[in-house]
Amino acid sequence: MSGYLAVLADSDLFGTLAILSLILALTGLRNKSRNSKLHRLLTFIVLMAIPVMHGIGTYFLNLPPA
């Protein structure tokens, strides 16, 4: 599992998050799209992705060696 997470973190995950953040920021400039439930949900998911990954990484780093 830790090997899989290491590959996942080194892949295009952070680039994808950056692109999604840019798209959400640009679409958020319009008041109509910023107030839509879909835009708010996607923004919440993108913003929570980093703390969730940090929590998972901290958990696996604190496991005793196999």
Order of alpha helices (4+ residues) and beta strands (2+ residues): alpha-alpha-alpha-alpha
